[in-house]
Amino acid sequence: MRWRDMRQSGNVEDRRGMGGMGFGGGFRTAGAGGLGGLGIGGILIVVVLSWLFGVNPMSLLDPGSGLETAPAESGSIGTPSDEAGQFAGAVLGDTEEFWTAYFRNAGSNYQKPMMVLFTDAVQSACGTSSAAVGPFYCPGDRKLYIDLGFFRELDRRFGAPGDFAQAYVIAHEVGHHIQTLLGILGRGNPMSRSQANAQSVQQELQADCLAGMWGRSAAERDKLEPGDVEEGLRAAAAIGDDRLQSASQGRVVPEAFTHGSSEQRVAAVRTGLNSTDISACGVR
């Protein structure tokens, strides 16, 4: 991936090294009544799944829990000086280029998200999260939260190495930002757990598709190298709900899916890679 040729985004807030802030007296968690009747195994599954390209796990456990949070800390804003930070900034900058042009052509303005880099723990409008949660997007403050250490896990634990696999993670979270701008996230009436899971799967697959659309644009602009697309598809397959459930509990429970199967996720990314209009991703 020719990421060094991409424009660096100025919308990067670097909070690395600030981990643990807010874990004192101001740190609150939902009580047992906010877990929707899930047992320990179910809670672990939700945490693992939310770790992989989703949202804050507390919003999955109980979106209406009323989680109390302390005010978020702030870090330096601008271009990071290290290579890992610059890579993330370049990918974000390239998604900005693509979506700004796309929204302009559609007669609208693209509101760029902020990307927060963190280690250990981070505060957001969605709550206080540890690095174990992994990358997530918070609709409450319209920010992407990325622990760059997750990329090592993507390689070592999930067998999905490569810079485009990492870029897919960021582009997927940007996909959730697109959904927020279009009023898709949070849409709908109160629903059962199974209905909420089904809606979550739909939204996650849509974010995969939107990430694929950016990937197509990057390829057309000669930003990708041979094998990059395969890296992204391998990452999508590695974090399918069926594979994760099988690895964590030895069986697959489709009604508990929140992100989609490996086959569904790969298909969603492929749809985006072959599309130039977000209607192909189910956006109406």
SEPA-973514 format. One record per residue (C-alpha): y, z, x. Coordinates in pm, 1 decimal. Layout:
SEPA-973514
> c2;c3;c1
> Y;Z;X
...
//
This chain:
SEPA-973514
> c2;c3;c1
> 0.0;0.0;0.0
> 334.3;-103.5;148.4
> 514.0;208.5;35.2
> 756.3;209.8;327.3
> 910.3;-105.5;178.7
> 982.2;78.2;-147.0
> 1316.2;237.7;-229.6
> 1321.9;614.5;-188.5
> 1417.4;801.8;-501.6
> 1696.7;1055.1;-482.0
> 1543.8;1244.0;-773.9
> 1309.0;1459.0;-568.8
> 1345.5;1836.5;-574.6
> 1157.8;1996.6;-287.5
> 1044.6;2350.9;-365.4
> 763.4;2358.4;-111.7
> 753.1;2686.6;71.3
> 902.5;2861.6;-230.3
> 564.9;2925.1;-394.6
> 505.3;3258.9;-560.4
> 859.1;3298.7;-688.1
> 857.2;3433.0;-1040.3
> 516.3;3601.4;-1007.6
> 672.7;3946.7;-1014.0
> 778.6;4133.1;-1323.6
> 909.0;3818.5;-1488.2
> 569.0;3646.6;-1490.3
> 413.6;3638.7;-1838.4
> 92.7;3483.9;-1971.4
> -38.3;3429.8;-2321.8
> -247.1;3713.9;-2461.9
> -608.4;3679.3;-2565.2
> -503.2;3581.3;-2912.9
> -334.5;3271.7;-2772.5
> -656.4;3113.5;-2646.5
> -767.5;2967.2;-2974.8
> -1109.3;3133.6;-2966.7
> -1219.2;2961.5;-2644.5
> -1478.3;3139.4;-2433.1
> -1450.1;3168.4;-2055.4
> -1637.4;2840.3;-2009.0
> -1406.3;2659.0;-2246.7
> -1098.4;2800.3;-2077.1
> -1225.8;2687.0;-1735.7
> -1284.8;2337.5;-1869.4
> -930.5;2320.0;-2005.4
> -788.0;2434.8;-1671.8
> -994.9;2179.6;-1477.6
> -899.3;1897.5;-1710.9
> -531.3;1989.6;-1714.0
> -547.4;1989.1;-1334.3
> -624.0;1620.3;-1342.0
> -314.2;1426.7;-1442.7
> -228.6;1628.1;-1749.3
> 16.7;1888.0;-1863.1
> 52.2;2262.0;-1818.6
> -282.8;2419.1;-1923.7
> -110.8;2682.9;-2136.0
> 14.7;2407.5;-2364.8
> -346.2;2290.2;-2405.2
> -478.3;2637.7;-2471.9
> -210.6;2711.6;-2729.8
> 85.6;2471.1;-2769.2
> 259.8;2720.3;-2998.4
> 189.0;3033.9;-2799.8
> 554.5;3108.8;-2732.2
> 489.1;3160.9;-2361.7
> 775.6;3349.3;-2203.1
> 898.6;3213.5;-1873.8
> 1146.4;3314.6;-1611.2
> 1426.5;3073.5;-1517.3
> 1301.1;2804.9;-1281.3
> 1398.5;2826.9;-917.5
> 1568.5;2529.6;-757.1
> 1506.2;2355.1;-427.4
> 1676.6;2092.1;-216.9
> 1731.8;1759.8;-389.4
> 1713.4;1431.5;-203.6
> 1474.2;1248.5;27.0
> 1214.4;1473.8;195.5
> 1192.4;1449.0;573.5
> 812.5;1456.7;604.6
> 584.3;1157.6;552.3
> 394.2;1300.7;254.7
> 718.6;1379.7;75.4
> 863.1;1039.9;159.4
> 551.4;871.1;21.1
> 589.5;1054.2;-309.2
> 961.2;972.7;-314.9
> 892.4;605.0;-247.1
> 639.3;579.2;-529.2
> 876.7;753.4;-769.1
> 1157.5;522.7;-655.1
> 945.4;217.7;-723.6
> 853.2;338.6;-1072.8
> 1228.1;383.8;-1129.4
> 1289.5;23.8;-1026.1
> 1022.9;-104.8;-1262.9
> 1101.1;105.9;-1567.9
> 1478.9;69.4;-1532.2
> 1439.2;-308.7;-1541.5
> 1186.6;-290.4;-1826.4
> 1407.1;-70.8;-2044.1
> 1712.9;-285.5;-1964.8
> 1529.0;-599.0;-2076.4
> 1439.9;-415.0;-2396.5
> 1807.5;-334.4;-2455.5
> 1784.7;32.6;-2359.8
> 1861.0;265.8;-2069.8
> 1591.6;436.3;-1866.5
> 1653.2;805.7;-1803.3
> 1494.0;882.1;-1467.4
> 1284.4;1197.2;-1435.5
> 1309.0;1452.1;-1157.3
> 999.8;1504.9;-943.0
> 944.7;1858.6;-817.1
> 728.5;1905.8;-506.8
> 576.9;2252.1;-481.4
> 312.1;2467.1;-316.9
> 133.2;2779.3;-439.1
> 319.9;2818.3;-770.2
> 609.0;2674.3;-965.5
> 822.0;2759.0;-1265.9
> 906.7;2499.0;-1527.1
> 1022.2;2489.7;-1886.6
> 650.3;2480.4;-1974.4
> 570.7;2806.5;-1797.6
> 473.3;2933.0;-1454.1
> 183.3;2743.0;-1299.8
> -22.7;2786.5;-985.9
> -113.9;2505.1;-749.8
> -464.1;2511.0;-901.3
> -319.8;2339.4;-1207.9
> -246.0;2030.4;-1000.7
> 5.1;1760.6;-1102.3
> 159.7;1787.7;-1447.1
> 456.4;1671.2;-1649.6
> 670.5;1909.9;-1851.9
> 841.1;1752.5;-2155.4
> 1064.6;2059.0;-2185.9
> 1263.7;1977.0;-1872.5
> 1147.3;1616.5;-1825.3
> 1020.6;1678.4;-1473.9
> 705.5;1582.0;-1284.7
> 548.1;1866.1;-1087.5
> 337.5;1760.4;-789.6
> 150.6;1977.1;-542.0
> 85.6;1726.5;-264.4
> -220.9;1923.9;-158.5
> -388.4;1784.8;-469.8
> -417.5;1449.4;-295.7
> -657.0;1603.5;-42.0
> -868.8;1727.2;-332.2
> -859.6;1382.6;-489.0
> -1017.2;1249.4;-170.0
> -1253.9;1526.6;-67.8
> -1363.4;1672.2;-400.7
> -1344.7;1372.6;-630.3
> -1422.9;1090.8;-387.1
> -1108.6;891.7;-462.3
> -922.9;835.3;-134.0
> -635.5;596.6;-65.1
> -260.5;582.6;-103.6
> -273.0;380.8;-425.8
> -505.1;640.8;-579.4
> -231.6;892.9;-503.7
> 37.0;661.6;-636.9
> -162.8;629.6;-960.2
> -136.4;1007.6;-1005.6
> 242.8;992.4;-985.4
> 265.6;680.6;-1203.3
> 45.2;849.5;-1465.4
> 282.6;1146.5;-1484.9
> 574.4;903.4;-1512.2
> 379.3;752.9;-1802.9
> 408.7;1088.3;-1979.5
> 783.6;1074.5;-1918.3
> 794.9;732.8;-2085.1
> 610.7;884.8;-2381.3
> 870.6;1160.9;-2399.8
> 1159.2;914.2;-2393.4
> 995.7;718.7;-2674.3
> 927.5;1029.7;-2881.4
> 549.2;1002.5;-2851.9
> 470.0;1338.2;-2692.5
> 474.7;1616.6;-2948.0
> 458.5;1373.5;-3236.7
> 256.2;1480.1;-3541.4
> 186.3;1771.9;-3773.5
> -16.7;2089.4;-3709.3
> -379.3;1996.9;-3647.0
> -719.7;2136.4;-3568.1
> -851.5;2173.3;-3214.1
> -1065.2;1859.5;-3247.7
> -771.1;1661.9;-3382.2
> -549.9;1789.8;-3101.1
> -814.6;1686.1;-2846.2
> -833.7;1337.4;-2996.6
> -454.9;1303.2;-2984.3
> -454.7;1425.0;-2623.6
> -712.1;1161.8;-2526.9
> -500.8;891.2;-2687.7
> -187.8;1003.3;-2503.7
> -364.1;1038.6;-2167.3
> -518.1;691.0;-2194.0
> -178.2;553.4;-2288.3
> -27.3;713.5;-1975.9
> -306.3;550.7;-1772.5
> -216.3;216.4;-1925.8
> 153.2;263.7;-1847.7
> 62.3;350.1;-1489.5
> -135.5;26.6;-1474.6
> 169.9;-168.2;-1590.0
> 365.7;-33.1;-1294.6
> 71.8;-123.2;-1069.1
> 85.9;-482.2;-1191.5
> 456.5;-498.8;-1112.6
> 401.6;-352.3;-765.7
> 136.0;-615.9;-695.7
> 364.3;-895.1;-815.0
> 634.5;-768.9;-580.4
> 389.3;-770.5;-289.0
> 384.6;-390.9;-253.2
> 5.8;-363.0;-272.6
> -257.1;-443.6;-13.2
> -617.8;-561.0;-52.5
> -830.2;-285.3;-203.6
> -541.8;-89.9;-354.9
> -625.6;-171.5;-716.6
> -985.0;-67.2;-658.0
> -858.1;267.4;-521.7
> -667.3;329.8;-842.3
> -961.8;237.2;-1063.7
> -1192.1;457.9;-857.2
> -954.7;749.5;-908.8
> -943.9;685.5;-1284.4
> -1323.9;682.5;-1299.4
> -1356.4;996.3;-1088.0
> -1158.6;1210.2;-1330.0
> -1312.6;1101.7;-1660.3
> -1393.2;1391.3;-1893.1
> -1762.4;1304.0;-1896.8
> -1793.7;1326.8;-1518.7
> -1590.6;1646.5;-1499.7
> -1784.7;1815.8;-1777.1
> -2115.8;1712.8;-1626.8
> -2012.0;1852.8;-1288.8
> -1866.1;2177.5;-1425.5
> -2114.8;2267.3;-1700.5
> -2408.5;2032.7;-1662.4
> -2359.7;1859.5;-1997.1
> -2114.9;1631.0;-2172.6
> -1934.8;1738.0;-2490.8
> -1739.4;1435.3;-2621.7
> -1560.9;1632.9;-2894.6
> -1405.1;1847.8;-2619.6
> -1262.5;1549.3;-2432.3
> -887.7;1575.4;-2367.9
> -833.4;1286.4;-2125.6
> -1102.4;1029.9;-2202.5
> -1427.9;922.4;-2041.3
> -1446.1;749.4;-1704.8
> -1508.6;419.1;-1881.2
> -1211.6;469.6;-2112.5
> -976.6;563.9;-1830.0
> -1072.7;265.2;-1616.7
> -1033.7;36.7;-1918.8
> -688.6;180.5;-1992.2
> -567.6;123.0;-1636.5
> -710.3;-230.4;-1643.8
> -526.3;-299.6;-1969.3
> -199.8;-198.8;-1804.2
> -274.2;-404.2;-1494.5
> -315.7;-708.9;-1717.5
> -11.4;-644.3;-1936.9
> 361.8;-703.8;-1925.9
> 446.1;-536.9;-2258.3
> 398.4;-171.3;-2350.4
> 268.4;-274.3;-2690.7
> -58.9;-347.3;-2510.9
> -72.0;26.3;-2434.7
> -46.0;114.3;-2801.7
> 327.9;185.0;-2796.3
> 485.2;88.5;-3127.1
//
